[in-house]
């Protein structure tokens, strides 16, 4: 099993000074993640999503981190692939350059960036995002199969051109797709690429998503593959804060997750701006439940069906607490079928010292627990 850290560059109090500090804080966390034995970092791409994600240029962030590290893998989790965000050939060129300079450490995920806020900024056709993402993956998947790329698809025609430079990994860095629904899990499996899965609903939901992914793998045929190299890797989000003080870790983590959930609700569901206040001594679990109830009430008010996914981001049962609590939760994710635990530590209200201590606790206690189990299994 692999272990990684994902960065959104979220922030409460989004002043210029705080924004700059948070982005530098993310770099510090990424460097510590390598030191602590994590396998990979991921950086998102979002645009104009104040509060939720100030990581608009992950290709720069990842390059900066790659230049200051030597072993940890560097992941786009994900590139917004609709053409008005990023032309697929430009994605291929940038990915190859970073893969080359990092010594073959790049992983490349794709996503839609489908909020109204983002698509309206760059003139993206919302009705074509799914189709454009798939065509972009096909272009990237065959960009270096021959000396020159030629592509004649439903949306783009590209006459023969060399795509330069060539990546270190052949034929290209491993490909992934952001997955939050059964439809996207099926798409990822049919395209032959890895799944980056939002895991807020918990291990039972993850197990169901894993079954959907595996069922699609079993039923697929090679005609939809975007590459000659298949990547059936299932990476699962794991919100986590780990400290020696269990109660403090839970309060900090749940408060951070509430900010995350409210930020999603603001940009994806038309809710109000996220609550930035951190109240000393507050019952964070109760506040999280109230926030979820507010979502349900708003859906009822607008006569929108309340599906389980509507409040999944408000589920507070995650790897919050001591290292032992985190180990127990990761065991549940492993049993649910996770190939990779993608730690979400940097949430809008979480202080930097808690982020750094969480990474240390994972590196000193959580990851070694599973590495030892794997070694014992190999030796048995």
C-alpha positions as a LaTeX table, in Angstrom:
\begin{tabular}{lrrr}
\hline
Residue & $x$ (\AA) & $y$ (\AA) & $z$ (\AA) \\
\hline
Unk1 & 0.00 & 0.00 & 0.00 \\
Unk2 & 1.19 & 3.51 & $-0.86$ \\
Unk3 & 0.89 & 6.67 & 1.22 \\
Unk4 & 0.55 & 10.18 & $-0.15$ \\
Unk5 & $-0.43$ & 13.74 & 0.78 \\
Unk6 & $-2.75$ & 15.99 & $-1.25$ \\
Unk7 & $-2.59$ & 19.80 & $-1.31$ \\
Unk8 & $-5.49$ & 22.17 & $-2.02$ \\
Unk9 & $-3.90$ & 25.36 & $-0.59$ \\
Unk10 & $-7.09$ & 26.09 & 1.35 \\
Unk11 & $-7.30$ & 29.07 & 3.62 \\
Unk12 & $-9.61$ & 30.88 & 5.95 \\
Unk13 & $-8.95$ & 34.62 & 6.11 \\
Unk14 & $-7.84$ & 34.76 & 2.45 \\
Unk15 & $-5.74$ & 37.93 & 2.63 \\
Unk16 & $-2.77$ & 38.25 & 0.28 \\
Unk17 & $-0.34$ & 37.75 & 3.16 \\
Unk18 & $-2.08$ & 34.63 & 4.44 \\
Unk19 & $-2.45$ & 33.18 & 0.95 \\
Unk20 & 1.29 & 33.55 & 0.34 \\
Unk21 & 2.09 & 31.99 & 3.70 \\
Unk22 & $-0.19$ & 29.00 & 3.13 \\
Unk23 & 1.40 & 28.20 & $-0.22$ \\
Unk24 & 4.87 & 28.32 & 1.36 \\
Unk25 & 3.48 & 26.17 & 4.19 \\
Unk26 & 2.39 & 23.56 & 1.63 \\
Unk27 & 5.93 & 23.42 & 0.28 \\
Unk28 & 7.26 & 22.89 & 3.81 \\
Unk29 & 4.77 & 20.07 & 4.32 \\
Unk30 & 5.72 & 18.45 & 1.00 \\
Unk31 & 9.40 & 18.45 & 1.90 \\
Unk32 & 8.63 & 16.91 & 5.29 \\
Unk33 & 6.45 & 14.27 & 3.61 \\
Unk34 & 9.50 & 12.99 & 1.73 \\
Unk35 & 11.55 & 12.94 & 4.92 \\
Unk36 & 8.79 & 11.00 & 6.69 \\
Unk37 & 8.64 & 8.26 & 4.07 \\
Unk38 & 5.51 & 9.17 & 2.10 \\
Unk39 & 5.48 & 7.78 & $-1.44$ \\
Unk40 & 3.85 & 10.68 & $-3.24$ \\
Unk41 & 2.36 & 14.15 & $-3.07$ \\
Unk42 & $-0.60$ & 15.33 & $-5.13$ \\
Unk43 & $-1.53$ & 18.92 & $-6.00$ \\
Unk44 & $-4.98$ & 19.91 & $-7.24$ \\
Unk45 & $-5.81$ & 22.42 & $-9.96$ \\
Unk46 & $-8.68$ & 24.83 & $-9.35$ \\
Unk47 & $-9.37$ & 28.36 & $-10.53$ \\
Unk48 & $-11.00$ & 31.30 & $-8.72$ \\
Unk49 & $-12.27$ & 29.09 & $-5.87$ \\
Unk50 & $-11.47$ & 31.50 & $-3.04$ \\
Unk51 & $-11.26$ & 29.71 & 0.34 \\
Unk52 & $-11.55$ & 26.23 & $-1.16$ \\
Unk53 & $-8.40$ & 25.97 & $-3.33$ \\
Unk54 & $-5.78$ & 28.58 & $-4.15$ \\
Unk55 & $-3.69$ & 25.97 & $-6.02$ \\
Unk56 & $-4.22$ & 27.34 & $-9.54$ \\
Unk57 & $-0.78$ & 26.49 & $-11.01$ \\
Unk58 & 0.16 & 23.03 & $-9.70$ \\
Unk59 & 2.71 & 22.58 & $-12.48$ \\
Unk60 & 4.76 & 25.35 & $-10.83$ \\
Unk61 & 4.20 & 24.08 & $-7.28$ \\
Unk62 & 5.16 & 20.53 & $-8.24$ \\
Unk63 & 8.25 & 21.67 & $-10.12$ \\
Unk64 & 9.36 & 23.71 & $-7.10$ \\
Unk65 & 8.90 & 20.68 & $-4.84$ \\
Unk66 & 10.54 & 18.29 & $-7.31$ \\
Unk67 & 13.65 & 20.49 & $-7.43$ \\
Unk68 & 13.98 & 20.30 & $-3.64$ \\
Unk69 & 13.34 & 16.55 & $-3.24$ \\
Unk70 & 14.86 & 13.39 & $-4.66$ \\
Unk71 & 12.64 & 10.35 & $-4.00$ \\
Unk72 & 9.00 & 11.29 & $-3.46$ \\
Unk73 & 6.72 & 11.02 & $-6.48$ \\
Unk74 & 5.09 & 14.20 & $-7.78$ \\
Unk75 & 1.41 & 13.98 & $-8.77$ \\
Unk76 & $-1.06$ & 16.16 & $-10.62$ \\
Unk77 & $-4.22$ & 15.41 & $-8.73$ \\
Unk78 & $-5.49$ & 16.65 & $-11.14$ \\
Unk79 & $-4.96$ & 18.75 & $-14.28$ \\
Unk80 & $-8.17$ & 20.41 & $-15.47$ \\
Unk81 & $-8.26$ & 18.82 & $-18.92$ \\
Unk82 & $-11.03$ & 20.71 & $-20.78$ \\
Unk83 & $-9.31$ & 22.43 & $-23.67$ \\
Unk84 & $-9.90$ & 26.03 & $-22.60$ \\
Unk85 & $-8.15$ & 25.30 & $-19.30$ \\
Unk86 & $-5.24$ & 23.39 & $-20.82$ \\
Unk87 & $-4.66$ & 22.25 & $-24.39$ \\
Unk88 & $-3.82$ & 18.53 & $-24.24$ \\
Unk89 & $-0.54$ & 18.92 & $-26.11$ \\
Unk90 & 0.57 & 21.64 & $-23.69$ \\
Unk91 & $-0.28$ & 19.30 & $-20.80$ \\
Unk92 & 1.81 & 16.58 & $-22.46$ \\
Unk93 & 4.76 & 18.94 & $-22.98$ \\
Unk94 & 4.73 & 20.23 & $-19.41$ \\
Unk95 & 4.29 & 16.73 & $-17.98$ \\
Unk96 & 7.18 & 15.37 & $-20.02$ \\
Unk97 & 9.48 & 18.23 & $-18.97$ \\
Unk98 & 8.69 & 17.74 & $-15.27$ \\
Unk99 & 8.97 & 13.96 & $-15.55$ \\
Unk100 & 12.36 & 14.34 & $-17.22$ \\
Unk101 & 13.73 & 16.85 & $-14.72$ \\
Unk102 & 12.43 & 14.91 & $-11.70$ \\
Unk103 & 14.02 & 11.67 & $-12.84$ \\
Unk104 & 10.77 & 9.96 & $-13.77$ \\
Unk105 & 8.75 & 10.78 & $-10.65$ \\
Unk106 & 5.59 & 12.25 & $-12.20$ \\
Unk107 & 2.00 & 10.93 & $-12.02$ \\
Unk108 & $-0.65$ & 12.64 & $-14.13$ \\
Unk109 & $-4.32$ & 12.83 & $-13.14$ \\
Unk110 & $-7.15$ & 14.33 & $-15.15$ \\
Unk111 & $-10.36$ & 16.07 & $-14.10$ \\
Unk112 & $-13.14$ & 18.35 & $-15.31$ \\
Unk113 & $-12.88$ & 21.50 & $-13.16$ \\
Unk114 & $-16.60$ & 21.69 & $-13.68$ \\
Unk115 & $-17.81$ & 24.44 & $-11.32$ \\
Unk116 & $-19.61$ & 27.42 & $-12.85$ \\
Unk117 & $-17.01$ & 29.67 & $-11.21$ \\
Unk118 & $-14.16$ & 27.93 & $-13.04$ \\
Unk119 & $-15.74$ & 27.26 & $-16.41$ \\
Unk120 & $-16.99$ & 30.83 & $-16.72$ \\
Unk121 & $-13.48$ & 32.17 & $-16.02$ \\
Unk122 & $-11.90$ & 30.32 & $-18.93$ \\
Unk123 & $-14.84$ & 30.00 & $-21.32$ \\
Unk124 & $-15.14$ & 26.24 & $-20.89$ \\
Unk125 & $-18.20$ & 24.55 & $-22.41$ \\
Unk126 & $-19.67$ & 22.71 & $-19.40$ \\
Unk127 & $-21.58$ & 20.32 & $-21.64$ \\
Unk128 & $-18.36$ & 19.07 & $-23.24$ \\
Unk129 & $-16.10$ & 18.67 & $-20.21$ \\
Unk130 & $-16.42$ & 14.88 & $-19.87$ \\
Unk131 & $-15.85$ & 14.37 & $-23.59$ \\
Unk132 & $-12.90$ & 16.79 & $-23.64$ \\
Unk133 & $-11.24$ & 15.09 & $-20.66$ \\
Unk134 & $-11.41$ & 11.70 & $-22.37$ \\
Unk135 & $-10.08$ & 13.03 & $-25.67$ \\
Unk136 & $-7.25$ & 14.83 & $-23.86$ \\
Unk137 & $-6.27$ & 11.56 & $-22.17$ \\
Unk138 & $-6.24$ & 9.80 & $-25.54$ \\
Unk139 & $-3.94$ & 12.46 & $-26.98$ \\
Unk140 & $-1.56$ & 12.27 & $-24.01$ \\
Unk141 & $-1.68$ & 8.46 & $-24.06$ \\
Unk142 & $-0.36$ & 8.32 & $-27.61$ \\
Unk143 & 1.74 & 11.52 & $-27.69$ \\
Unk144 & 5.05 & 9.62 & $-27.66$ \\
Unk145 & 4.04 & 6.29 & $-29.26$ \\
Unk146 & 5.73 & 7.42 & $-32.48$ \\
Unk147 & 8.18 & 10.14 & $-33.47$ \\
Unk148 & 5.21 & 12.38 & $-34.27$ \\
Unk149 & 1.75 & 12.68 & $-32.77$ \\
Unk150 & $-1.18$ & 12.58 & $-35.17$ \\
Unk151 & $-4.72$ & 12.74 & $-33.80$ \\
Unk152 & $-8.08$ & 13.01 & $-35.52$ \\
Unk153 & $-10.78$ & 12.85 & $-32.88$ \\
Unk154 & $-14.34$ & 14.02 & $-32.45$ \\
Unk155 & $-13.21$ & 17.38 & $-31.03$ \\
Unk156 & $-9.60$ & 17.98 & $-32.13$ \\
Unk157 & $-7.59$ & 17.40 & $-35.28$ \\
Unk158 & $-3.81$ & 17.44 & $-34.94$ \\
Unk159 & $-1.66$ & 16.85 & $-38.00$ \\
Unk160 & 1.69 & 15.11 & $-37.45$ \\
Unk161 & 3.91 & 17.02 & $-35.02$ \\
Unk162 & 6.66 & 15.91 & $-32.64$ \\
Unk163 & 5.77 & 16.42 & $-28.96$ \\
Unk164 & 8.94 & 17.52 & $-27.17$ \\
Unk165 & 10.64 & 16.73 & $-24.89$ \\
Unk166 & 10.06 & 13.03 & $-24.39$ \\
Unk167 & 9.31 & 11.94 & $-20.78$ \\
Unk168 & 11.67 & 9.86 & $-18.67$ \\
Unk169 & 8.95 & 7.24 & $-18.03$ \\
Unk170 & 7.91 & 5.33 & $-21.13$ \\
Unk171 & 5.60 & 5.65 & $-22.86$ \\
Unk172 & 4.34 & 8.36 & $-20.45$ \\
Unk173 & 3.78 & 9.03 & $-16.72$ \\
Unk174 & 1.02 & 6.89 & $-15.13$ \\
Unk175 & $-2.45$ & 8.29 & $-15.83$ \\
Unk176 & $-5.32$ & 8.77 & $-13.36$ \\
Unk177 & $-8.85$ & 10.18 & $-13.29$ \\
Unk178 & $-10.62$ & 12.04 & $-10.48$ \\
Unk179 & $-13.57$ & 9.87 & $-9.42$ \\
Unk180 & $-16.46$ & 10.78 & $-7.15$ \\
Unk181 & $-19.29$ & 8.80 & $-8.76$ \\
Unk182 & $-19.86$ & 5.29 & $-10.11$ \\
Unk183 & $-19.94$ & 6.74 & $-13.63$ \\
Unk184 & $-16.43$ & 8.16 & $-13.36$ \\
Unk185 & $-15.10$ & 4.99 & $-11.72$ \\
Unk186 & $-16.49$ & 3.00 & $-14.64$ \\
Unk187 & $-14.95$ & 5.48 & $-17.07$ \\
Unk188 & $-11.53$ & 5.23 & $-15.41$ \\
Unk189 & $-11.62$ & 1.42 & $-15.50$ \\
Unk190 & $-12.72$ & 1.33 & $-19.13$ \\
Unk191 & $-9.99$ & 3.79 & $-20.12$ \\
Unk192 & $-7.39$ & 1.69 & $-18.29$ \\
Unk193 & $-6.30$ & 4.38 & $-15.85$ \\
Unk194 & $-6.10$ & 4.79 & $-12.08$ \\
Unk195 & $-8.85$ & 6.20 & $-9.86$ \\
Unk196 & $-8.37$ & 9.13 & $-7.46$ \\
Unk197 & $-11.34$ & 8.72 & $-5.14$ \\
Unk198 & $-12.98$ & 11.18 & $-2.75$ \\
Unk199 & $-13.44$ & 9.20 & 0.46 \\
Unk200 & $-15.45$ & 11.38 & 2.81 \\
Unk201 & $-18.34$ & 8.94 & 3.14 \\
Unk202 & $-16.11$ & 6.38 & 4.88 \\
Unk203 & $-14.76$ & 2.84 & 4.37 \\
Unk204 & $-18.13$ & 1.22 & 3.64 \\
Unk205 & $-18.70$ & 3.65 & 0.77 \\
Unk206 & $-15.13$ & 3.14 & $-0.42$ \\
Unk207 & $-15.70$ & $-0.63$ & $-0.51$ \\
Unk208 & $-18.73$ & $-0.09$ & $-2.75$ \\
Unk209 & $-16.72$ & 2.17 & $-5.05$ \\
Unk210 & $-13.94$ & $-0.40$ & $-5.21$ \\
Unk211 & $-16.47$ & $-3.05$ & $-6.25$ \\
Unk212 & $-17.77$ & $-0.76$ & $-8.99$ \\
Unk213 & $-14.22$ & $-0.16$ & $-10.23$ \\
Unk214 & $-13.36$ & $-3.87$ & $-10.17$ \\
Unk215 & $-16.64$ & $-4.82$ & $-11.88$ \\
Unk216 & $-15.88$ & $-2.37$ & $-14.68$ \\
Unk217 & $-12.33$ & $-3.75$ & $-14.98$ \\
Unk218 & $-13.73$ & $-7.29$ & $-15.28$ \\
Unk219 & $-16.22$ & $-6.25$ & $-17.96$ \\
Unk220 & $-14.03$ & $-3.94$ & $-20.05$ \\
Unk221 & $-12.46$ & $-4.55$ & $-23.42$ \\
Unk222 & $-9.17$ & $-3.02$ & $-24.64$ \\
Unk223 & $-10.84$ & $-0.94$ & $-27.37$ \\
Unk224 & $-11.42$ & 2.00 & $-24.98$ \\
Unk225 & $-7.95$ & 2.06 & $-23.44$ \\
Unk226 & $-6.23$ & 5.43 & $-23.82$ \\
Unk227 & $-2.76$ & 3.86 & $-23.71$ \\
Unk228 & $-0.93$ & 0.61 & $-24.22$ \\
Unk229 & $-0.03$ & 0.74 & $-20.52$ \\
Unk230 & $-2.89$ & $-0.03$ & $-18.09$ \\
Unk231 & $-2.89$ & 1.47 & $-14.60$ \\
Unk232 & $-5.46$ & $-0.13$ & $-12.25$ \\
Unk233 & $-4.52$ & 1.84 & $-9.12$ \\
Unk234 & $-7.17$ & 2.82 & $-6.57$ \\
Unk235 & $-6.17$ & 5.83 & $-4.45$ \\
Unk236 & $-8.47$ & 6.91 & $-1.61$ \\
Unk237 & $-8.76$ & 10.23 & 0.23 \\
Unk238 & $-8.14$ & 10.08 & 3.98 \\
Unk239 & $-8.79$ & 13.25 & 6.03 \\
Unk240 & $-6.43$ & 13.13 & 9.00 \\
Unk241 & $-4.99$ & 15.03 & 11.94 \\
Unk242 & $-2.81$ & 12.98 & 14.30 \\
Unk243 & $-1.44$ & 14.32 & 17.59 \\
Unk244 & $-0.53$ & 12.85 & 20.99 \\
Unk245 & $-3.65$ & 14.60 & 22.35 \\
Unk246 & $-6.57$ & 12.66 & 20.89 \\
Unk247 & $-9.24$ & 15.26 & 21.71 \\
Unk248 & $-7.19$ & 18.13 & 20.28 \\
Unk249 & $-6.56$ & 16.18 & 17.07 \\
Unk250 & $-10.24$ & 15.42 & 16.64 \\
Unk251 & $-11.28$ & 19.01 & 17.29 \\
Unk252 & $-8.71$ & 20.45 & 14.87 \\
Unk253 & $-9.45$ & 17.86 & 12.20 \\
Unk254 & $-13.23$ & 18.04 & 12.36 \\
Unk255 & $-13.12$ & 21.85 & 12.37 \\
Unk256 & $-10.85$ & 21.79 & 9.31 \\
Unk257 & $-13.12$ & 19.33 & 7.54 \\
Unk258 & $-16.16$ & 21.50 & 8.25 \\
Unk259 & $-14.40$ & 24.40 & 6.54 \\
Unk260 & $-13.57$ & 22.09 & 3.63 \\
Unk261 & $-17.17$ & 20.88 & 3.38 \\
Unk262 & $-18.65$ & 24.37 & 3.60 \\
Unk263 & $-16.23$ & 25.58 & 0.92 \\
Unk264 & $-17.35$ & 22.77 & $-1.38$ \\
Unk265 & $-20.96$ & 23.63 & $-0.62$ \\
Unk266 & $-20.32$ & 27.27 & $-1.52$ \\
Unk267 & $-18.77$ & 26.65 & $-4.94$ \\
Unk268 & $-20.45$ & 23.40 & $-5.94$ \\
Unk269 & $-23.86$ & 23.81 & $-4.34$ \\
Unk270 & $-24.58$ & 27.53 & $-4.02$ \\
Unk271 & $-24.37$ & 27.63 & $-0.22$ \\
Unk272 & $-23.08$ & 30.60 & 1.76 \\
Unk273 & $-19.42$ & 31.41 & 2.30 \\
Unk274 & $-17.57$ & 29.05 & 4.66 \\
Unk275 & $-17.46$ & 29.80 & 8.37 \\
Unk276 & $-13.89$ & 30.94 & 9.07 \\
Unk277 & $-14.15$ & 31.30 & 12.85 \\
Unk278 & $-12.35$ & 28.88 & 15.16 \\
Unk279 & $-14.04$ & 29.00 & 18.57 \\
Unk280 & $-11.98$ & 27.83 & 21.54 \\
Unk281 & $-13.69$ & 24.97 & 23.38 \\
Unk282 & $-16.40$ & 24.47 & 20.77 \\
Unk283 & $-18.01$ & 21.05 & 20.35 \\
Unk284 & $-16.74$ & 20.52 & 16.81 \\
Unk285 & $-18.56$ & 17.22 & 16.27 \\
Unk286 & $-21.87$ & 18.88 & 17.18 \\
Unk287 & $-21.08$ & 21.86 & 14.93 \\
Unk288 & $-20.36$ & 19.43 & 12.08 \\
Unk289 & $-23.73$ & 17.74 & 12.59 \\
Unk290 & $-25.49$ & 21.12 & 12.58 \\
Unk291 & $-23.73$ & 22.09 & 9.37 \\
Unk292 & $-24.92$ & 18.87 & 7.72 \\
Unk293 & $-28.47$ & 19.53 & 8.92 \\
Unk294 & $-28.33$ & 22.98 & 7.34 \\
Unk295 & $-27.44$ & 21.40 & 4.01 \\
Unk296 & $-30.38$ & 19.01 & 4.26 \\
Unk297 & $-32.73$ & 21.86 & 5.20 \\
Unk298 & $-31.58$ & 23.93 & 2.21 \\
Unk299 & $-32.14$ & 21.00 & $-0.16$ \\
Unk300 & $-35.63$ & 20.48 & 1.25 \\
Unk301 & $-36.35$ & 24.19 & 0.85 \\
Unk302 & $-35.44$ & 23.98 & $-2.83$ \\
Unk303 & $-37.25$ & 20.64 & $-3.21$ \\
Unk304 & $-34.05$ & 18.87 & $-4.19$ \\
Unk305 & $-33.79$ & 15.15 & $-3.31$ \\
Unk306 & $-31.42$ & 14.49 & $-0.41$ \\
Unk307 & $-29.02$ & 11.78 & $-1.53$ \\
Unk308 & $-26.34$ & 10.25 & 0.71 \\
Unk309 & $-23.64$ & 12.10 & $-1.23$ \\
Unk310 & $-25.19$ & 15.45 & $-0.26$ \\
Unk311 & $-23.81$ & 15.24 & 3.29 \\
Unk312 & $-20.87$ & 12.88 & 2.77 \\
Unk313 & $-18.31$ & 15.65 & 3.25 \\
Unk314 & $-19.73$ & 16.25 & 6.75 \\
Unk315 & $-19.01$ & 12.69 & 7.91 \\
Unk316 & $-16.47$ & 13.13 & 10.75 \\
Unk317 & $-15.43$ & 9.47 & 11.08 \\
Unk318 & $-11.86$ & 9.68 & 9.76 \\
Unk319 & $-8.24$ & 9.37 & 10.88 \\
Unk320 & $-8.48$ & 12.00 & 13.61 \\
Unk321 & $-6.86$ & 11.30 & 16.98 \\
Unk322 & $-3.70$ & 9.44 & 17.98 \\
Unk323 & $-1.47$ & 7.36 & 15.74 \\
Unk324 & $-3.32$ & 4.25 & 16.94 \\
Unk325 & $-6.62$ & 5.82 & 15.83 \\
Unk326 & $-5.14$ & 6.53 & 12.41 \\
Unk327 & $-3.78$ & 2.99 & 12.09 \\
Unk328 & $-7.20$ & 1.54 & 12.90 \\
Unk329 & $-8.88$ & 3.75 & 10.31 \\
Unk330 & $-6.31$ & 2.98 & 7.61 \\
Unk331 & $-6.83$ & $-0.73$ & 8.24 \\
Unk332 & $-10.50$ & $-0.20$ & 7.42 \\
Unk333 & $-9.57$ & 1.60 & 4.20 \\
Unk334 & $-7.12$ & $-1.16$ & 3.28 \\
Unk335 & $-9.80$ & $-3.78$ & 3.87 \\
Unk336 & $-12.15$ & $-1.72$ & 1.68 \\
Unk337 & $-9.69$ & $-2.06$ & $-1.20$ \\
Unk338 & $-7.47$ & 1.02 & $-1.09$ \\
Unk339 & $-4.15$ & 0.72 & $-2.93$ \\
Unk340 & $-3.09$ & 4.15 & $-1.71$ \\
Unk341 & $-3.99$ & 6.30 & 1.28 \\
Unk342 & $-4.14$ & 9.93 & 0.13 \\
Unk343 & $-3.86$ & 12.02 & 3.29 \\
Unk344 & $-5.79$ & 15.28 & 3.42 \\
Unk345 & $-4.08$ & 17.29 & 6.15 \\
Unk346 & $-3.98$ & 20.87 & 4.87 \\
Unk347 & $-7.54$ & 22.12 & 5.44 \\
Unk348 & $-8.50$ & 25.76 & 5.77 \\
Unk349 & $-8.54$ & 26.22 & 9.54 \\
Unk350 & $-5.80$ & 23.72 & 10.46 \\
Unk351 & $-2.68$ & 25.48 & 11.80 \\
Unk352 & 0.68 & 24.71 & 10.23 \\
Unk353 & 2.09 & 23.18 & 13.41 \\
Unk354 & $-0.75$ & 20.61 & 13.46 \\
Unk355 & $-0.12$ & 19.77 & 9.78 \\
Unk356 & 3.60 & 19.22 & 10.40 \\
Unk357 & 3.04 & 17.17 & 13.55 \\
Unk358 & 0.49 & 15.01 & 11.71 \\
Unk359 & 3.02 & 14.24 & 8.97 \\
Unk360 & 5.63 & 13.38 & 11.61 \\
Unk361 & 3.25 & 11.04 & 13.43 \\
Unk362 & 2.38 & 9.28 & 10.17 \\
Unk363 & 6.05 & 8.98 & 9.26 \\
Unk364 & 7.20 & 7.74 & 12.65 \\
Unk365 & 4.25 & 5.52 & 13.65 \\
Unk366 & 1.52 & 4.96 & 11.06 \\
Unk367 & 3.44 & 4.21 & 7.86 \\
Unk368 & 6.03 & 1.98 & 9.62 \\
Unk369 & 3.17 & $-0.12$ & 11.07 \\
Unk370 & 1.97 & $-1.05$ & 7.57 \\
Unk371 & 5.46 & $-1.38$ & 6.11 \\
Unk372 & 6.25 & $-3.92$ & 8.85 \\
Unk373 & 3.09 & $-5.87$ & 8.07 \\
Unk374 & 3.98 & $-5.95$ & 4.40 \\
Unk375 & 7.50 & $-7.15$ & 5.19 \\
Unk376 & 6.14 & $-9.91$ & 7.39 \\
Unk377 & 3.78 & $-11.00$ & 4.62 \\
Unk378 & 6.67 & $-11.17$ & 2.16 \\
Unk379 & 8.81 & $-13.15$ & 4.60 \\
Unk380 & 6.04 & $-15.61$ & 5.50 \\
\hline
\end{tabular}
